[in-house]
């Protein structure tokens, strides 16, 4: 057992180091962009940045769980402990399993997220919702139990999906950037592509979850929220308004040049 643990530790160390490095690097880049466009802030009357250091401290701790889930999944696959063997890595298997993994993760995230909002488990999710106006630093500001529920997908997915570890890692990278942008609190992506009838979402989607609490539980897509009646009733309208505001801002900037 000790030999297995010692073999696992390098996987864990690499996963944790990369996750923490990406957390700070992505956050710094996005903050630099946001500081140049204050008009894109979604919640104009709130300043989530006041909680920055609290969120950073909690995120560095909770990433120990996220990294453990990813490292555990990769390690189990490499050791051949899974119920199904991963597909050989080819261009078609990479595209297929990436798409399958994203769709499966979005379903897991939606139902796991709704579970964390029940009165039995919300105490483990409350830490994340202290960030009413989310920022890039609040992405992983989670209780450890909350982090495990939401991120354990990367641990168990390899046992039942024939997903190559390279694809699982790529999915986790995309999820990192998607989550950090989704928590950024600044809308740069409003367009017809992220509102009805499209299943895609923009920053406003998750920002509304933090400010209005009872809506928008999914991650990558709005499908589950639309089907289950948990989509914020004003989401599509909010996106349209953000589109108009962005167009007006762009036109004004062009006249000033």
Residue pairs with C-beta under 8 A, 6 or more apart in sequence:
7 75
8 71
8 72
8 75
11 71
11 74
11 75
12 67
12 68
12 71
14 71
15 67
15 68
15 70
15 71
15 74
16 63
16 64
16 67
16 68
16 71
19 63
19 66
19 67
19 70
19 176
20 60
20 63
22 173
22 176
23 59
23 60
23 63
23 139
23 140
23 176
23 180
26 136
26 176
26 177
26 180
27 136
27 137
27 180
30 136
30 180
30 181
30 184
30 186
31 136
33 186
33 188
34 40
34 41
34 184
34 185
34 186
37 186
37 188
39 245
39 249
40 186
40 187
40 188
40 246
41 185
41 186
42 185
42 186
42 187
42 203
42 204
42 207
42 242
43 132
43 133
43 185
43 207
43 211
46 132
46 133
46 211
47 133
48 131
48 132
48 133
48 134
48 135
48 138
48 185
49 135
51 130
51 131
51 135
51 137
51 138
52 135
52 137
54 130
54 141
55 131
55 135
55 137
55 138
55 141
56 137
58 127
58 140
58 141
58 142
59 137
59 138
59 139
59 140
59 141
59 142
61 144
62 140
62 141
62 142
62 143
62 144
62 146
62 147
63 140
63 147
64 144
65 144
65 147
65 148
65 151
66 140
66 147
66 151
66 154
68 155
69 148
69 151
69 152
69 153
69 154
69 155
70 151
70 154
70 155
70 168
70 169
70 172
72 154
72 155
73 154
73 155
73 156
73 157
73 158
73 165
73 168
74 158
74 165
74 168
74 169
76 82
76 155
76 158
76 159
77 86
77 158
77 163
77 165
77 168
78 165
81 159
82 158
82 159
82 160
83 159
83 160
84 159
84 160
84 161
84 162
85 162
86 158
86 162
86 163
86 164
86 165
87 93
87 96
87 97
87 162
87 163
87 164
88 164
89 164
89 166
89 167
93 164
93 167
94 164
94 166
94 167
94 170
97 161
97 162
97 163
97 164
97 167
98 167
98 170
98 171
100 161
100 163
101 157
101 161
101 163
101 167
101 168
101 171
102 171
102 174
102 220
104 153
104 157
104 161
105 153
105 157
105 171
105 175
105 219
105 220
106 218
106 219
106 220
106 221
106 223
106 224
107 224
108 153
109 150
109 153
109 217
109 218
109 219
110 217
110 218
110 219
110 224
110 225
110 228
111 224
112 149
112 150
113 150
113 217
113 218
113 219
114 217
114 230
115 121
115 149
116 122
116 124
116 125
116 146
116 149
116 150
117 125
117 214
117 217
121 145
121 149
124 143
124 145
124 146
124 149
125 142
125 143
125 146
126 143
127 141
127 142
127 143
127 146
128 138
128 141
128 142
128 143
128 146
129 210
129 213
130 141
131 138
131 141
131 183
131 210
132 210
132 211
133 185
133 207
133 210
133 211
134 183
134 184
134 185
134 206
134 207
134 210
135 183
135 184
135 185
136 180
136 183
136 184
136 185
138 183
139 179
139 180
139 182
139 183
140 147
140 179
142 150
154 168
154 171
154 172
157 163
157 168
158 165
158 168
175 219
178 219
178 220
179 219
181 189
181 203
182 201
182 203
182 205
182 206
182 207
182 219
183 206
183 207
184 203
185 203
185 207
186 203
187 202
187 203
187 204
187 207
187 242
187 246
188 203
188 246
189 202
189 203
190 202
190 204
190 239
190 240
190 242
190 243
190 246
191 202
191 239
191 243
192 198
192 243
193 200
194 200
194 201
194 202
194 205
194 239
195 235
195 236
195 239
195 240
196 226
196 236
199 221
199 222
199 223
199 226
200 220
200 221
200 222
201 216
201 218
201 220
201 221
201 222
202 239
202 242
204 235
204 238
204 239
204 242
205 216
205 222
205 232
205 235
206 216
208 215
208 216
208 232
208 234
208 235
208 238
209 215
209 216
209 217
209 232
212 232
214 230
215 225
215 230
215 231
215 232
215 233
215 235
216 222
216 225
216 230
216 231
216 232
216 235
217 224
217 225
217 230
218 224
218 225
222 231
222 235
224 230
225 231
232 238
